């Protein structure tokens, strides 16, 4: 295996993406044809963690490996069962592709804006390439960033929105806005799940 740095745009912030088999745009855990994406902030690990998975291993991703993902079972058992199935239509990616134990790693807002500004190109290209229909934003930071990328056309205060239709270069999708799943209680997890299930029904996405 040959280790190489695939992206060092954020070296001034102490981050770089290095992998043996993939580029940052390939960082999608689950089937590439998935219509439902869960979008997190960034992979948790030591700065400079080497990503050793192949594209095939990423596509065969098993969410049961982590409590971070198992929390979604309490959001929607139907969604989670689909995610575990061979016909899964659920995948996961992160806004920022570089590993770090916290984000931003040096607790500096300037570097946070730099990293997000540099890394959003990969997310945009992922969306245009694979065309997901529902993006579930996991956590306030992710919600705020996604709303800045794809501003809602709504008279309602943005802090009160729970979901809305968005588009990017003629591709339409729904953004679902949520607090961090692991920190909301089970009742509100399920409330979120019912909203997601209603959106999937409206989009004619079968679980």
Number of C-alpha atoms within 10 A of each C-alpha: 7 7 12 14 13 15 18 15 15 19 11 11 17 16 21 22 24 23 22 16 16 18 18 20 17 18 22 23 22 25 22 21 15 20 21 24 24 19 23 20 23 19 19 14 13 13 17 16 17 18 18 15 15 15 19 11 12 19 18 15 19 16 19 14 9 9 11 12 16 15 19 21 18 20 23 20 13 15 22 21 13 16 25 17 12 9 11 20 22 26 25 22 22 23 22 24 29 28 22 21 12 15 19 20 16 12 10 11 11 10 18 17 13 14 24 17 12 15 21 18 14 19 21 15 12 19 19 14 12 13 18 22 22 25 24 20 28 20 18 14 15 22 24 16 17 19 17 10 13 14 15 19 10 10 6 9 8 14 9 8 13 14 20 16 16 19 14 13 8 8 12 14 20 20 25 22 24 21 18 17 21 16 10 13 10 14 11 15 22 18 13 20 20 14 16 23 18 11 19 19 12 9 14 9 14 12 17
